């Protein structure tokens, strides 16, 4: 039997519904967990339309809440940076499932129960094109619900516009000594030397400075400006202030002699510190500021004691430290409603992406062939000999 579903605007949410939501959230953890919490929605409500924040609850026949889905309405392009997105240009109306997974009771945490909840989100208020699960782990119960359940596939077309991608995490040991012991002696020496050279260049030893309050926002924006990150690299002052009021602001500056070396932008998510972006002072490139300051940051996080994992999200770092990092596969999942227009749009996007991949492969092959041919071609001097 399909569960009944109710949709409530966050601004009008009853205290009982909020208490239930919080109880569900308290049992979860992970890199996306914070985005599905009441505190994060409190922060969003300061800067977003109340009509764009909705909480969906599903109940069984006895009226018991089975699951909660935190939804945020937004308009977006399916792939704004790719060729397909630039060609199609269509802006979609999307309900984002924050946290990338619904919050469920332990007795309703299997793929079948999750699938029924997600299928019920097809009745979300207003006209919309799709649901978005921003960062879903491959193989998780929600992944199985999306790709293996007829309940979901009868309502939606699942689509991965960016495919499956690697995400890097650094599991944190209990002590800084144990963390450093993961690396060979030469690696530890090089890190120490790089930090010493940065300190000598800037007139003071490097240090990690956490930024957690509204009073520290000037320091954050000044550091980003000095590094040259640009206004588009960070959230607005109002958004950071909203996070600070909810106790969710935790960015960092790594500095030496009063000068910023790096800015780490992220958010605490239970036992995980989720890094959204790291900005480096490129003028210090000869001293590898990215490598050395990130290790200094990890040492601070370990000493602080609140987090067990640092999560870097999508993408590949400039250098991979196999001795300390682990790779988790995730994907941005779009669940398009089953309409002819959406079916055509998916087919067009998939076709353009495939053509672009083939074109890039052919170009790479041609460039390689030209380089090989040039190496084999005799020079004038060779012919004269």
Secondary structure, 3 states (H helix, E strand, C coil): CCCEEEEEEHHHCCHHHHHHHHHHHHCCCCCCHHHHCHHHHHHHHCCCCHHHEEEEEEECCCCCEEEEEEEEEEEEECCCCCHHHHHHCCEEEEEEECCCCCEECHHHCCHHHHHHHHHHHHHCCCCCCEEEEEEEECCCHHHHHHHHCHHHHCCEEEECCCCEEEEEEEECCCCHHHHHCCCCHHHHHHHHHHHHHHHHHHCCCCEEEEECCHHHHHHHHHHHHHHCCCHHHCCCHHHHHHHHHCCCCCEEEEEECCEEEEEEEEEEECCEEEEEEEEECHHHHHHCHHHHHHHHHHHHHHHHCCCCEEEEEECCCCCCCCCCEEEEEEEEEEEEECCHHHHHHHHHHHHHHHHHHHHHHHHHHHHHHHHHHHHHCCCHHHHHC
